[in-house]
Structures are given as structure tokens and as C-alpha cells.
Amino acid sequence: MKHMDLSATALQSFNIFNSLTTEELDYLTENIICREVNVNTTLYEEYCHISSLTLLLDGIIQQSKMGPRGRNVIIRYAKAGEILGFRSIMTNELACTTTKTITKAKIGLINKDCLLNILYSNSQVSLKLIRHACGELDQTQHSIVNLTQKQIRGRVATGLLYLKNTFGLDEDRLLNISISRKDFAGLISAAPESAVRMLAEFKDIQIIDFIGKKIRINKMETLLKYSRIC
């Protein structure tokens, strides 16, 4: 890991910290530890103790959880501007996911005592963190419905829409993320062979195309339809 400095401007790009006073901003920038990390670096593992809040400054992070049958379930992907690990810090519980980089990334680490000092002194930051937690809870509830109520076609469509909504499309309609078939299966909680078969079906009827390691979305309306009714 390579150490780096973090500017106050970069810190304020995170919504929860854009209401800091000048003194609080100086305090936080003096106490944050910034690092550059390589691809496939595990930041923390499920059931480990977390002592710092992680700010994702650049890159893409994957959070996963091991299921009861030994199948790795991908909970979500995170991109620059998101925070990680706050639930475990605030509840003094062990990490509920394994978090690793899937691209080169830049992160900032804020230790628990420093974070609590900010929360005690600035009610706006506390309120934003609560809202952030509520937003993640809402996403989790939607994910449970998608995984338990939808058939494989609907789950594949929903998974592709999730990646599109999270990372967007480039000018050629390619998803701005490369994801393996195995990881995509983990994202929609499906057996890899089932996910691969349905992706191939989507390609055959020209809903999507595979361009190298990326997926191009051709028929957005069809994906939306499958996501709603399947």
C-alpha cells in the first residue's frame, strides 16, 4: 500500500462531510490515513474487528458475504464517494462482509475515536450518517425482495440494471465496470451455470452483447420489463 495525502476539497466531496467547520475539517485531514491499494486487495474480512471508517476516494470495491452453503454472495459494489464499515464501528460489532478492491483504489481511513469526536461536535454530520444508514437499509430490503421473489430471468435483468445505475454506461452503451460471470452470479445469488445460461439467452435475443470483458446493453426497455414482471 502506498501512502498519500488528502486535501480538504477531496474530503468535502463526501456528502456526510461537506458541512464541517474549518476547524473540524482541519482536524479530520490531520488524522485521516490515506493509501493507494492494488487490485484484489482485501481491506477487511467478514467477522473481523473494524477500527476505522473507510472512505473510497477512487476505484471500485466489492462487498461479499459467505452463504451457509459456502457460496459467496456479493452484497454490493461501491464506487468513489462512498463510505464503508460504519455499521460495525457504530455498533461495536464484527464486520458483516468481506471488502476487497476489484480495481486499483485510493482509500482514506478515519479511526473510530476521530469519527466519534466529529459526530459529537457536529449534529449535521450525525444526521447525514443516519440518513446514509437508512438508505443502505432500504437497498438491502429491495435486494431481499429481488432475490427471493424473482425468477432467474428477472434477477439477471435486475442485476444488469443495478450495475448500470451504479456505474453508468459509456458512449458505446458499455457498462463502466468489468465483472466476471462468476461474480455476476454471486451478485444475483444464482448458480454460475444458471447465470451464464441466462446471459447467453439475453445475448441471443440481442438484449445485451459481450465486448471483451464488458457488457453492452442494447435494449434497456426489455431489461426494465423483465425486472418488473419476472
DRENPA-789092 format. One record per residue: residue in one letter; z, y, x of N, C-alpha, C in turn; residue number from 1. Coordinates in steps of 0.2 Angstrom, whole numbers, plus 5000, padded with zeros to 4 digits. Each point is the difference from the previous one (the first is absolute). Last residue first. Layout:
<recs>
REC   res   n.up   n.north   n.east   ca.up   ca.north   ca.east   c.up   c.north   c.east     n
REC     A      Z         Y        X       Z          Y         X      Z         Y        X   NUM
...
</recs>
This chain:
<recs>
REC   res   n.up   n.north   n.east   ca.up   ca.north   ca.east   c.up   c.north   c.east     n
REC     C   4931      4947     4796    5000       4993      5003   5007      4999     5002   230
REC     I   4992      5022     4991    4999       4994      4995   5002      4993     5003   229
REC     R   5000      5022     5013    5003       5001      4994   5001      4994     4995   228
REC     S   4988      5000     5022    5007       5001      5001   5004      5001     4993   227
REC     Y   4976      4997     5000    5004       4994      5002   5007      5001     5001   226
REC     K   4987      5019     4996    5000       4996      4994   5004      4994     5001   225
REC     L   4997      5014     5019    5005       5003      4995   5000      4996     4994   224
REC     L   4983      4994     5015    5007       4999      5003   5006      5002     4995   223
REC     T   4978      5006     4995    5001       4993      4999   5007      4998     5002   222
REC     E   4992      5022     5004    5002       4999      4993   5001      4992     4999   221
REC     M   4993      5007     5022    5007       5002      4998   5002      4998     4993   220
REC     K   4981      4991     5017    5001       5001      4993   5007      5001     4998   219
REC     N   4993      4998     5023    4994       5002      4997   5001      5002     4993   218
REC     I   5014      4997     5024    5001       5000      4993   4993      5003     4997   217
REC     R   5006      4988     5025    4997       5006      4996   5001      4998     4993   216
REC     I   5014      4992     5023    4997       4998      4993   4997      5007     4997   215
REC     K   5005      4990     5028    5002       5004      4994   4996      4998     4994   214
REC     K   4997      4991     5022    5007       4998      4998   5002      5004     4994   213
REC     G   4975      4998     5003    5004       4998      5006   5007      4998     4997   212
REC     I   4989      5007     4981    4997       5003      5006   5004      4999     5006   211
REC     F   4997      4990     4973    5004       4999      5006   4996      5003     5006   210
REC     D   5001      5006     4972    4996       4997      5006   5005      4999     5006   209
REC     I   5002      5002     4970    5002       5002      5007   4995      4997     5005   208
REC     I   4995      4997     4977    5006       5005      4999   5002      5003     5007   207
REC     Q   4982      4983     4995    4999       5007      5003   5005      5005     4998   206
REC     I   4998      4975     4996    4998       5004      4994   5000      5008     5002   205
REC     D   5006      4984     5017    4994       4997      4997   4997      5004     4994   204
REC     K   5021      5006     5011    4994       5001      5004   4994      4998     4996   203
REC     F   5020      4994     4990    4999       5007      5000   4994      5003     5004   202
REC     E   5007      4978     5002    4997       5000      4994   4999      5008     4998   201
REC     A   5011      4994     5020    4993       4998      5001   4996      5001     4993   200
REC     L   5023      5004     5000    4997       5005      5004   4993      4999     5001   199
REC     M   5013      4983     4990    4999       5006      4996   4997      5006     5003   198
REC     R   5006      4981     5013    4995       4998      4995   4998      5006     4996   197
REC     V   5017      5003     5015    4994       5000      5004   4994      4998     4995   196
REC     A   5023      4999     4992    4998       5007      5002   4993      5000     5003   195
REC     S   5009      4979     4997    4999       5003      4993   4997      5007     5001   194
REC     E   5008      4988     5019    4993       4998      4998   4998      5003     4993   193
REC     P   5022      5006     5010    4994       5003      5003   4993      4997     4998   192
REC     A   5021      5002     4983    4998       4995      5006   4994      5003     5003   191
REC     A   5016      5018     4989    4995       4995      4998   4999      4995     5006   190
REC     S   5011      5024     4996    5004       4994      4999   4996      4994     4997   189
REC     I   4993      5022     5008    4999       4999      4993   5004      4993     4998   188
REC     L   5000      5008     5023    5001       5006      4996   5000      4999     4992   187
REC     G   4995      4982     5016    5007       5002      5000   5001      5006     4996   186
REC     A   4978      4994     5003    5003       4995      4996   5008      5002     4999   185
REC     F   4988      5013     5015    4998       5002      4994   5003      4995     4995   184
REC     D   5002      4995     5022    5004       5005      4999   4999      5003     4992   183
REC     K   4986      4983     5009    5006       4997      4999   5005      5006     4998   182
REC     R   4978      5006     5005    5000       4996      4994   5008      4998     4999   181
REC     S   4998      5021     5015    4997       4993      5000   5001      4997     4993   180
REC     I   4996      5027     5006    5005       4995      4998   4997      4993     5000   179
REC     S   4996      5028     5007    4998       4993      5001   5005      4996     4999   178
REC     I   4995      5026     4990    5004       4995      5003   4997      4993     5001   177
REC     N   4992      5020     4987    5002       5003      5007   5005      4995     5003   176
REC     L   4979      4993     4983    5007       5002      5000   5002      5002     5007   175
REC     L   4976      5005     4991    5003       4995      5003   5008      5001     5000   174
REC     R   4980      5013     4992    5004       4996      4995   5003      4995     5003   173
REC     D   4988      5017     5012    4996       4994      4998   5003      4996     4995   172
REC     E   5010      5019     5009    4994       5003      4997   4996      4994     4998   171
REC     D   5025      4994     5001    4996       5004      5004   4994      5002     4997   170
REC     L   5024      4994     4988    4994       4997      5002   4996      5005     5005   169
REC     G   5028      4995     4994    4994       5003      4998   4994      4997     5002   168
REC     F   5025      4995     5001    4997       5002      5006   4993      5003     4999   167
REC     T   5015      4993     4982    5005       5001      5005   4996      5003     5006   166
REC     N   4988      4993     4980    5005       5006      4999   5004      5002     5005   165
REC     K   4986      4980     5003    4996       5006      4999   5004      5006     4999   164
REC     L   5011      4980     5001    4998       5002      5007   4995      5006     4999   163
REC     Y   5007      4991     4980    5006       5002      5003   4998      5003     5007   162
REC     L   4984      4989     4987    5001       5007      4998   5006      5003     5003   161
REC     L   4995      4977     5005    4995       5005      5003   5001      5007     4997   160
REC     G   5014      4984     4991    5001       5000      5007   4995      5005     5004   159
REC     T   4998      4994     4977    5005       5005      5001   5002      5001     5007   158
REC     A   4983      4984     4995    4998       5007      4998   5005      5005     5001   157
REC     V   5006      4978     5003    4996       5002      5005   4997      5007     4999   156
REC     R   5014      4990     4983    5003       5002      5006   4996      5002     5006   155
REC     G   4990      4992     4980    5003       5007      4999   5004      5002     5006   154
REC     R   4990      4979     5000    4995       5005      5000   5003      5007     4999   153
REC     I   5014      4981     4999    4998       5001      5007   4995      5006     5000   152
REC     Q   5016      5001     4980    4997       4994      5003   4997      5002     5006   151
REC     K   5022      5012     4989    4993       5000      5000   4997      4994     5004   150
REC     Q   5024      5005     4995    4996       5000      4994   4993      5000     5001   149
REC     T   5016      5001     5018    5003       4995      4996   4996      4999     4993   148
REC     L   4996      5016     5018    5000       4994      5003   5002      4994     4995   147
REC     N   4999      5023     4994    4993       4998      5002   5000      4993     5003   146
REC     V   5021      5010     4994    4996       4999      4994   4993      4997     5002   145
REC     I   5014      5007     5017    5003       4994      4997   4996      4998     4994   144
REC     S   4995      5021     5010    4998       4994      5004   5002      4993     4997   143
REC     H   5008      5021     4991    4992       4999      4998   4998      4994     5004   142
REC     Q   5022      5006     5005    4999       4998      4993   4993      4998     4998   141
REC     T   5004      5011     5021    5002       4993      5000   5000      4997     4993   140
REC     Q   4995      5023     5002    4995       4996      5003   5002      4993     5000   139
REC     D   5017      5014     4994    4994       5000      4994   4994      4996     5003   138
REC     L   5018      5004     5015    5002       4996      4995   4995      4999     4994   137
REC     E   4996      5016     5017    4999       4993      5003   5002      4995     4995   136
REC     G   5004      5022     4994    4993       4999      5000   4998      4993     5003   135
REC     C   5023      5008     5000    4998       4998      4993   4992      4999     5000   134
REC     A   5009      5007     5021    5002       4994      4998   4998      4997     4993   133
REC     H   4995      5022     5007    4996       4996      5003   5002      4992     4999   132
REC     R   5013      5018     4991    4994       4999      4996   4995      4995     5004   131
REC     I   5020      5005     5011    5002       4996      4993   4993      4999     4997   130
REC     L   4999      5014     5018    5001       4993      5002   5001      4996     4994   129
REC     K   4999      5023     4997    4994       4997      5002   5000      4993     5002   128
REC     L   5020      5011     4996    4997       4999      4994   4993      4997     5001   127
REC     S   5013      5006     5019    5003       4995      4996   4996      4998     4994   126
REC     V   4994      5019     5012    4998       4994      5003   5002      4994     4997   125
REC     Q   5008      5021     4992    4993       4999      4998   4997      4993     5004   124
REC     S   5022      5008     5004    5000       4996      4994   4992      4999     4998   123
REC     N   5013      5004     5023    4995       5003      4997   4998      4995     4994   122
REC     S   5018      4996     5015    5000       5008      5001   4994      5002     4996   121
REC     Y   5005      4977     5001    5006       5003      4998   5000      5008     5000   120
REC     L   4982      4986     5008    5001       4999      4993   5006      5004     4997   119
REC     I   4996      5000     5024    4995       5004      4996   5001      4999     4993   118
REC     N   5013      4987     5013    5002       5007      5001   4995      5004     4996   117
REC     L   4995      4977     5001    5006       5002      4996   5002      5007     5000   116
REC     L   4984      4992     5016    4997       5000      4993   5006      5002     4995   115
REC     C   5006      4996     5022    4996       5006      5000   4998      5001     4993   114
REC     D   5011      4980     5004    5005       5006      5000   4996      5007     4999   113
REC     K   4987      4980     5002    5003       5000      4994   5005      5006     5000   112
REC     N   4978      5001     5016    5006       4996      4999   5004      5001     4994   111
REC     I   4973      5003     5005    5006       5004      4999   5006      4995     4999   110
REC     L   4974      4999     5010    5006       4996      4998   5005      5005     5000   109
REC     G   4971      4999     5000    5006       5004      5001   5006      4996     4998   108
REC     I   4973      4993     5007    5006       5000      4996   5005      5005     5002   107
REC     K   4972      4991     5002    5005       5004      5003   5006      5001     4995   106
REC     A   4979      4980     5006    5004       5005      4995   5004      5005     5004   105
REC     K   4978      4980     4999    5004       5004      5004   5004      5005     4996   104
REC     T   4994      4980     4986    4996       5004      5004   5005      5003     5005   103
REC     I   5009      4986     4985    4994       4997      5000   4994      5004     5003   102
REC     T   5029      4997     5001    4994       5004      5000   4994      4996     4999   101
REC     K   5025      4994     4989    4996       5000      5006   4994      5004     5000   100
REC     T   5024      4990     4987    4996       5006      5001   4996      5000     5006    99
REC     T   5015      4984     4981    4998       5000      5007   4995      5006     5000    98
REC     T   5020      4999     4982    4993       4998      5001   5000      5000     5008    97
REC     C   5020      5006     4989    4997       4995      4995   4993      4998     5001    96
REC     A   5023      5008     5016    4993       5002      4998   4998      4994     4995    95
REC     L   5026      5004     5000    4995       4998      5005   4993      5002     4997    94
REC     E   5020      5015     4992    4998       4994      4999   4995      4998     5006    93
REC     N   5012      5021     4993    5003       4996      5005   4998      4993     5000    92
REC     T   4992      5020     4987    5004       4995      4997   5004      4995     5005    91
REC     M   4985      5018     5006    5004       5003      4995   5005      4995     4997    90
REC     I   4984      4993     5016    5004       5004      5003   5005      5003     4995    89
REC     S   4983      4986     4993    5005       4996      5004   5005      5005     5003    88
REC     R   4982      5010     4988    5004       4996      4996   5006      4996     5004    87
REC     F   4982      5012     5011    5006       5004      4998   5004      4997     4995    86
REC     G   4979      4993     5013    5007       4998      5002   5006      5003     4997    85
REC     L   4976      5012     5004    5001       4993      4999   5007      4999     5002    84
REC     I   4980      5020     4992    5006       4999      5003   5002      4992     4999    83
REC     E   4976      5016     5001    5004       4996      4996   5007      4999     5005    82
REC     G   4979      5011     5007    5004       5004      4995   5005      4997     4996    81
REC     A   4979      4986     5011    5003       5006      5003   5003      5005     4994    80
REC     K   4998      4975     4992    4995       5004      5004   5004      5006     5003    79
REC     A   5004      4973     4989    5002       5007      5000   4996      5004     5005    78
REC     Y   5001      4976     4983    4998       5003      5006   5002      5007     5000    77
REC     R   5011      4977     4988    4996       5006      4999   4997      5002     5007    76
REC     I   5010      4979     4994    5003       5004      4995   4996      5006     4999    75
REC     I   4994      4974     5008    5000       5007      5002   5002      5005     4995    74
REC     V   5006      4974     5006    4998       5004      4995   5000      5007     5002    73
REC     N   5000      4973     5010    5001       5007      5002   4997      5005     4994    72
REC     R   5010      4974     4999    4994       5004      5000   5001      5007     5001    71
REC     G   5016      4981     4998    4997       5001      5007   4994      5004     5000    70
REC     R   5013      4994     4980    4996       4995      5003   4997      5001     5007    69
REC     P   5014      5016     4988    5004       4994      5001   4996      4994     5002    68
REC     G   4992      5025     5008    5001       4997      4994   5004      4993     5001    67
REC     M   4998      5023     5016    4999       4993      5000   5002      4997     4993    66
REC     K   4991      5025     5006    5006       4997      4998   4998      4992     5000    65
REC     S   4990      5026     5010    4999       4994      4997   5007      4997     4999    64
REC     Q   4984      5024     5007    5007       4997      4998   4999      4994     4997    63
REC     Q   4985      5016     5017    5000       4995      4995   5007      4998     4999    62
REC     I   4986      5023     5010    5005       4996      5001   5000      4995     4994    61
REC     I   4984      5019     5015    5001       4996      4993   5005      4995     5002    60
REC     G   4994      5026     5012    4999       4993      4999   5001      4997     4994    59
REC     D   5013      5022     5009    4993       4998      5000   4999      4993     5000    58
REC     L   5021      5010     4996    4997       5006      5002   4992      4999     5000    57
REC     L   5023      4990     4988    4994       4997      5003   4995      5007     5001    56
REC     L   5028      4995     5000    4995       5004      4998   4993      4998     5003    55
REC     T   5026      4988     4996    4994       5000      5003   4995      5005     4997    54
REC     L   5028      4997     5003    4995       5001      4995   4993      5000     5004    53
REC     S   5022      4986     5009    4996       5007      5000   4995      5000     4994    52
REC     S   5015      4981     5006    5005       5006      5001   4996      5006     5000    51
REC     I   4999      4973     4990    4996       5006      5002   5005      5006     5001    50
REC     H   5001      4971     5001    5003       5006      4999   4996      5006     5002    49
REC     C   4990      4976     4991    5003       5003      5006   5003      5006     4998    48
REC     Y   4987      4985     4985    5007       4998      5001   5003      5003     5006    47
REC     E   4974      5001     5000    5004       4999      4994   5007      4997     5002    46
REC     E   4988      5015     5019    4999       4993      4996   5004      5000     4994    45
REC     Y   4988      5021     5016    5006       4997      4998   4998      4994     4996    44
REC     L   4984      5010     5012    5004       5006      5001   5007      4997     4998    43
REC     T   4977      4988     5011    5005       4999      4994   5006      5006     5001    42
REC     T   4973      4999     5008    5007       5001      5002   5005      4999     4994    41
REC     N   4974      5000     5001    5004       4994      4999   5007      5000     5004    40
REC     V   4985      5019     5009    4998       4996      4994   5004      4993     5000    39
REC     N   5011      5021     5014    4994       4996      4999   4999      4996     4994    38
REC     V   5014      5024     5004    5001       4993      5000   4993      4996     5000    37
REC     E   5014      5025     5006    4994       4997      4999   5000      4993     5000    36
REC     R   5021      5019     4995    4997       4994      5004   4993      4999     4997    35
REC     C   5024      5017     4998    4993       4999      4998   4997      4995     5005    34
REC     I   5025      5010     4990    4997       4996      5006   4993      4998     4997    33
REC     I   5019      5020     4993    4995       4995      4998   4997      4997     5006    32
REC     N   5016      5019     5000    5003       4993      4999   4995      4995     4998    31
REC     E   4995      5024     5002    5003       4998      5006   5003      4993     5000    30
REC     T   4989      5009     4981    4995       4999      5006   5004      4998     5006    29
REC     L   5013      5005     4982    4997       4994      4999   4995      4999     5005    28
REC     Y   5012      5020     5000    5004       4995      5001   4997      4993     4999    27
REC     D   4988      5020     4995    5001       4999      5007   5005      4994     5002    26
REC     L   4996      5005     4978    4994       4998      5003   5001      4999     5007    25
REC     E   5017      5009     4988    5000       4993      4998   4993      4997     5004    24
REC     E   5003      5023     5001    5005       4997      5004   5000      4992     4999    23
REC     T   4986      5014     4987    4998       5000      5007   5005      4997     5004    22
REC     T   4998      4991     4976    5001       5007      5003   4998      4999     5007    21
REC     L   4989      4984     4981    5006       5001      5005   5000      5007     5002    20
REC     S   4985      4988     4985    5004       5005      4997   5006      5001     5005    19
REC     N   4982      4984     5002    4997       5006      5001   5004      5006     4997    18
REC     F   5004      4974     5002    5002       5005      5005   4997      5007     5000    17
REC     I   4994      4981     4986    5007       5000      4999   5003      5005     5005    16
REC     N   4976      4996     5000    5003       5004      4994   5007      5000     5000    15
REC     F   4986      4999     5022    5003       4995      4996   5003      5004     4994    14
REC     S   4990      5012     5018    4995       4997      4996   5003      4994     4995    13
REC     Q   5013      5012     5016    5000       5003      4994   4994      4998     4995    12
REC     L   5003      4992     5023    5006       4998      4996   4999      5003     4993    11
REC     A   4984      5007     5016    4999       4993      4998   5006      4998     4996    10
REC     T   5002      5021     5008    4995       5000      4995   4998      4993     4998     9
REC     A   5016      5004     5018    5003       5001      4993   4994      5000     4995     8
REC     S   4996      4985     5021    5001       5007      4999   5003      5001     4993     7
REC     L   5002      4980     5019    4998       5001      4993   5001      5007     4999     6
REC     D   4996      4983     5023    5004       5005      4996   4997      5001     4993     5
REC     M   5000      4976     5015    4997       5006      4999   5004      5005     4997     4
REC     H   4998      4973     5013    5004       5006      4997   4996      5006     4999     3
REC     K   4993      4973     5001    4999       5006      5003   5004      5006     4997     2
REC     M   5001      4971     5001    5000       5006      4996   5000      5006     5004     1
</recs>
